[in-house]
């Protein structure tokens, strides 16, 4: 009997020790588990955010739309669409591209038909190529970006940097400057074709220089956003040789007296083109705007003390 009691007592002591060990183990797990779960939740949230960002970046590169097809539905994808392209323009491309293609099918004949529609009727895309993939038609091409607006009475259209003519569609995401003082226009020039005018080319060159400066110096607040129009009425002094050849106007009508076209400053004893840009952006950086009390900003006078190089701004 005594022996049995001793054995029982020993067994109890062992059991208690094992039980205590388990409690400690459970206590350790209960502390580590929530911490691990919290870390995993944070990582999961970070992955979701990264996925959303990647998805938005991908959406910038292409958009697609589904259309009825001969055997169900078909996707038409516009590849590498710039951010400035408006929804109205994308919708127009979709409508025209597929409107004359008949019964859409995912084959080479449909791809060629869509490509012809775009080439003939949509000047906004150049070097167009429509390809078939395993599940869609992919439209590739070079988008023409409007830089200037031309208006004459009821006539209104854009031109791009190469002076190719584009039909008018509202472009709320772009600072497009109106060009004034061009010859009288009786009808819109052929869409997609270059409209050759030296005065228009001179205006576009200045706007292009301003765009480059904005991207380099003021990307968060482009100076071009404050420019309303550029007047080439006196281009090459055709109205008055003593007056400025080219003048820009802000949205509150402040004059920016540019002068001769780019590259011709020395013929008229004006500031260099680089000095003109330096003065303009120096003023803009100092005051934060081109609007205000100044009635005009004269960029022509070479006697002004202009800090160079312009990179310091």
Rosetta blueprint (number, residue, H / E / L):
1 X L
2 X H
3 X H
4 X H
5 X H
6 X H
7 X H
8 X H
9 X H
10 X H
11 X H
12 X H
13 X H
14 X H
15 X H
16 X H
17 X H
18 X H
19 X H
20 X H
21 X H
22 X H
23 X H
24 X H
25 X H
26 X H
27 X H
28 X H
29 X H
30 X H
31 X H
32 X H
33 X H
34 X H
35 X H
36 X H
37 X H
38 X H
39 X H
40 X H
41 X H
42 X H
43 X H
44 X H
45 X H
46 X H
47 X H
48 X H
49 X H
50 X H
51 X H
52 X H
53 X H
54 X H
55 X H
56 X H
57 X H
58 X H
59 X H
60 X H
61 X H
62 X E
63 X E
64 X E
65 X E
66 X E
67 X E
68 X E
69 X E
70 X L
71 X L
72 X E
73 X E
74 X E
75 X E
76 X E
77 X E
78 X E
79 X E
80 X L
81 X L
82 X L
83 X L
84 X L
85 X L
86 X L
87 X H
88 X H
89 X H
90 X H
91 X H
92 X H
93 X H
94 X H
95 X H
96 X H
97 X H
98 X H
99 X H
100 X L
101 X L
102 X L
103 X L
104 X L
105 X L
106 X L
107 X L
108 X H
109 X H
110 X H
111 X H
112 X H
113 X H
114 X H
115 X H
116 X H
117 X H
118 X H
119 X H
120 X H
121 X H
122 X L
123 X L
124 X L
125 X E
126 X E
127 X E
128 X E
129 X E
130 X E
131 X E
132 X E
133 X L
134 X L
135 X L
136 X E
137 X E
138 X E
139 X E
140 X E
141 X E
142 X E
143 X E
144 X L
145 X L
146 X E
147 X E
148 X E
149 X E
150 X E
151 X E
152 X E
153 X L
154 X L
155 X E
156 X E
157 X E
158 X E
159 X E
160 X E
161 X L
162 X L
163 X L
164 X E
165 X E
166 X E
167 X E
168 X L
169 X L
170 X L
171 X L
172 X L
173 X L
174 X L
175 X L
176 X L
177 X E
178 X E
179 X E
180 X E
181 X L
182 X L
183 X L
184 X L
185 X L
186 X L
187 X L
188 X L
189 X L
190 X L
191 X L
192 X L
193 X L
194 X E
195 X L
196 X L
197 X L
198 X H
199 X H
200 X H
201 X H
202 X H
203 X H
204 X H
205 X H
206 X H
207 X H
208 X H
209 X H
210 X H
211 X H
212 X H
213 X H
214 X H
215 X H
216 X H
217 X H
218 X L
219 X L
220 X L
221 X L
222 X L
223 X H
224 X H
225 X H
226 X H
227 X E
228 X E
229 X E
230 X E
231 X E
232 X L
233 X L
234 X L
235 X H
236 X H
237 X H
238 X L
239 X L
240 X L
241 X L
242 X L
243 X L
244 X L
245 X L
246 X E
247 X E
248 X E
249 X E
250 X E
251 X L
252 X L
253 X L
254 X L
255 X E
256 X E
257 X E
258 X E
259 X E
260 X L
261 X L
262 X L
263 X L
264 X L
265 X H
266 X H
267 X H
268 X H
269 X L
270 X L
271 X L
272 X L
273 X H
274 X H
275 X H
276 X H
277 X H
278 X H
279 X H
280 X H
281 X H
282 X H
283 X H
284 X H
285 X H
286 X H
287 X H
288 X L
289 X L
290 X L
291 X L
292 X L
293 X L
294 X L
295 X L
296 X E
297 X E
298 X E
299 X L
300 X L
301 X L
302 X L
303 X L
304 X L
305 X L
306 X L
307 X L
308 X L
309 X L
310 X H
311 X H
312 X H
313 X L
